[in-house]
């Protein structure tokens, strides 16, 4: 933990190889795996009892909600694109 803090204070974390590798691994994770990991992080923050982490916990909850709803948004988008397979006039296409 001390090493992570030292890195966070001394350099830009987003430029570190470890950060980029972690993001790549998360990119390969399924939605459920990502949600499980984020719930674990939230529980750790909650159990810490640190007041300074309340804002982080609130934002994490907000992002969890967005991710949980993400699949619904994609399926609605897919449904709309399937309906657009019929031939359209130029005017309809512009709309």
Order of alpha helices (4+ residues) and beta strands (2+ residues): alpha-alpha-alpha-alpha-alpha
